[in-house]
Amino acid sequence: MERSIFDLTQDELWDADVAARYDTPGEGMFAPEVLGPTVDRLAALAGDGRALELAVGTGRVAIPLAGRGVPVTGLELSRAMIARLREKVDERTLPVVHGDMATTRVDGTFRLVYLVFNTISNLLGQDAQVECVRNAAAHLEPGGRFVVELWVPQLRILPPGQHATVFAVEPGYVGVDTVDVVRQLVVSHHVRFGGEEGVRLGRSPHRYVWPAELDLMARLAGLELESRWADWEGAPFDESSTSHVSVYRRP
């Protein structure tokens, strides 16, 4: 019997093939207008302290942040993603601990712990997400900050009785989300076409988190909401925002 995508392990979801295709230099989430404000904001929050990136991936954010003089440590579960990161920088430049962002402890404490690009939604249960926030809080020094970048579920655009939405239509790419509103589960379907490789389908499962739900997770971990913006440049967050950057502080 075919396994559900929700039954796959993180190593299976983020395998060598995904790691090889993950980096898109100068485009998408690697575009300067996306990456630049992210690194600027995180560098300002880190100040002269240490930073820990949960689910560091291939180092999209951690490598340029370390290049700004911030001592960064990464935590990553996928060995394939770590291997890709290691092709770009060595252990001395960016140490990485292999482990789960919900349970693995890294030595020491940090001024800044951060999770970018919806990564907490890769944890497919509320309990695991709560433990992830607690783990982040446990790594913070007093007065340290935990930063989360996350999308806001756009359920209002779902027609009655429908369980799928198209979230992107671009040359050579169509993105579709299928939604289980009872369990807060989403599968993102990425259809890429054109070129020599023909049509390629990629899928990724997520559990979406409402902003108020994330605030409660933070309170359970002893953190206080300090600020929330609609993006990394500090645009105001309101009812029309499709994403948020939330900063929590350890008292």
C-alpha positions in Angstrom: 0.0 0.0 0.0 1.3 3.4 -0.9 2.4 5.5 2.0 0.8 8.9 2.7 3.0 11.9 2.3 2.3 12.6 6.0 4.0 9.2 6.9 7.3 10.1 5.3 10.2 11.1 7.6 11.9 14.5 7.3 15.0 12.7 5.8 12.8 11.2 3.1 11.1 14.5 2.4 14.3 16.5 2.3 16.5 14.0 0.4 19.5 14.4 -1.8 17.4 15.3 -4.9 15.5 18.0 -3.0 18.8 19.4 -1.6 20.4 19.5 -5.0 17.4 21.5 -6.4 16.9 23.7 -3.3 19.2 26.6 -4.1 18.0 29.0 -6.7 20.8 31.7 -6.7 19.4 35.2 -7.3 15.8 34.0 -7.7 12.8 33.1 -5.5 13.7 33.1 -1.8 17.4 33.6 -2.8 16.6 36.9 -4.6 18.4 39.9 -3.2 15.2 41.7 -2.4 14.0 38.7 -0.3 17.2 37.7 1.3 18.7 41.1 1.9 16.0 42.4 4.3 15.9 39.1 6.1 19.6 39.1 6.9 19.5 42.9 7.8 16.8 42.4 10.4 18.4 39.3 11.9 21.8 40.9 12.1 20.3 43.9 13.9 18.5 41.6 16.4 21.6 39.5 17.0 23.8 42.5 17.7 27.1 41.3 19.1 25.6 38.0 20.3 25.4 34.5 18.9 22.6 33.2 16.7 21.1 29.8 16.2 19.1 28.8 13.1 16.7 26.0 13.6 16.4 23.9 10.3 19.4 25.7 8.7 18.9 23.8 5.4 21.6 24.7 2.9 22.5 27.9 4.6 20.4 30.3 2.6 20.2 32.8 5.5 22.9 31.5 7.9 25.8 31.9 5.5 25.3 35.6 4.6 24.4 36.3 8.3 27.7 34.8 9.3 29.3 36.9 6.6 28.0 39.9 8.5 30.1 38.9 11.5 27.4 37.2 13.5 28.5 33.9 15.0 25.9 31.5 13.7 25.3 27.8 14.6 22.8 25.7 12.6 20.6 22.8 13.6 19.4 20.5 10.8 17.8 17.1 10.5 18.4 16.4 6.8 21.9 15.0 6.2 21.5 15.8 2.5 20.8 19.5 3.3 23.9 19.6 5.6 26.0 18.0 2.8 24.9 20.7 0.4 25.7 23.4 3.0 29.1 21.9 3.5 29.9 22.3 -0.2 29.6 26.1 0.4 31.2 26.7 3.8 33.2 24.7 6.3 32.5 23.7 9.9 34.6 26.5 11.3 32.7 29.2 9.4 29.3 27.7 10.2 29.0 24.8 12.7 26.0 22.6 12.2 24.5 20.1 14.7 22.5 17.2 13.2 19.2 16.9 15.0 15.5 17.6 15.3 14.5 21.3 15.9 11.9 20.2 18.4 14.1 18.1 20.7 17.8 18.5 20.0 19.8 20.8 22.3 22.9 22.7 21.1 25.6 23.7 23.6 25.4 27.1 25.1 22.9 29.9 24.9 22.2 32.5 22.1 21.1 36.1 21.8 19.0 35.1 18.8 17.2 31.9 17.7 15.3 32.0 14.5 13.0 30.0 12.1 12.5 31.3 8.6 10.4 30.6 5.6 7.5 28.7 7.3 9.8 26.1 8.6 7.9 25.4 11.8 5.0 24.2 9.6 7.2 21.2 8.6 6.4 19.8 12.0 3.0 18.1 11.3 1.5 18.1 14.8 0.7 20.8 17.4 2.6 19.0 20.1 5.8 18.9 18.1 5.4 22.6 17.3 4.9 23.4 20.9 8.1 21.5 21.8 9.9 23.3 19.0 9.1 26.7 20.6 10.1 25.4 24.0 13.4 24.2 22.6 14.0 27.6 21.0 13.3 29.3 24.3 15.6 26.9 26.2 18.5 28.1 24.0 18.0 31.8 24.6 20.0 33.9 27.0 18.0 36.3 29.3 16.6 39.0 27.1 17.3 37.0 23.9 14.8 36.8 21.0 13.1 34.1 19.1 12.0 35.1 15.5 9.6 33.2 13.4 8.7 33.9 9.8 5.4 32.2 8.8 2.6 32.4 6.3 -1.0 33.3 7.3 -3.5 30.7 6.1 -5.7 32.2 3.4 -8.7 30.1 4.1 -11.1 32.8 3.2 -10.4 32.3 -0.5 -11.5 28.6 -0.3 -14.9 28.3 -2.1 -17.5 26.5 0.0 -17.0 22.7 -0.3 -13.6 23.1 -2.0 -10.3 21.9 -0.5 -7.7 23.3 -2.9 -6.4 26.7 -3.9 -4.0 27.8 -6.6 -1.3 30.0 -4.9 1.0 30.6 -7.8 0.9 30.7 -11.6 4.2 31.7 -13.2 6.0 30.8 -16.4 7.0 27.2 -16.0 5.4 26.8 -12.6 2.0 26.2 -11.0 1.5 25.9 -7.2 -1.6 24.3 -5.6 -2.4 23.8 -1.9 -4.8 21.1 -0.8 -6.2 21.8 2.7 -7.5 19.8 5.6 -9.1 22.5 7.7 -10.0 20.1 10.6 -6.4 19.0 11.2 -4.8 22.2 9.9 -2.8 20.2 7.3 -1.8 21.4 3.9 0.0 19.7 1.1 1.7 22.0 -1.3 2.0 20.7 -4.9 4.7 22.2 -7.1 4.3 21.6 -10.8 7.3 22.7 -12.9 7.4 22.3 -16.6 9.4 23.3 -19.7 13.0 22.8 -20.5 14.8 19.5 -21.0 13.4 17.8 -17.8 9.8 18.0 -18.9 7.1 18.1 -16.2 8.2 17.6 -12.5 5.9 17.3 -9.5 7.1 18.0 -6.0 5.0 17.9 -2.8 5.5 19.0 0.7 3.3 18.6 3.8 2.7 21.3 6.4 0.7 22.0 9.5 -0.3 25.7 9.4 -0.3 27.8 12.6 -2.5 30.8 13.3 -0.7 33.9 14.7 -2.7 33.7 17.9 -1.9 30.0 18.2 1.8 30.8 17.8 1.6 33.4 20.5 0.1 30.9 22.9 2.9 28.4 22.1 5.4 31.2 23.0 3.6 32.0 26.2 3.8 28.3 27.2 7.5 28.5 26.7 7.9 31.6 28.8 8.3 34.1 26.0 6.6 37.4 25.3 5.5 38.8 22.0 7.6 41.9 21.3 6.7 42.8 17.8 5.0 41.5 14.6 5.5 42.8 11.1 4.0 41.7 7.7 7.5 41.3 6.3 11.2 41.6 7.1 11.2 45.3 6.2 8.8 46.1 9.0 5.5 46.7 7.1 2.5 46.8 9.4 0.7 43.5 10.1 -3.0 43.7 9.5 -6.0 41.5 8.5 -4.8 41.6 4.8 -1.3 40.3 5.5 -0.4 37.0 4.0 2.7 36.4 6.2 4.2 37.6 9.4 7.6 38.0 11.1 7.0 37.6 14.8 9.6 38.5 17.5 9.4 36.9 21.0 11.6 37.9 23.9 12.7 35.9 26.9 12.3 38.2 29.9 
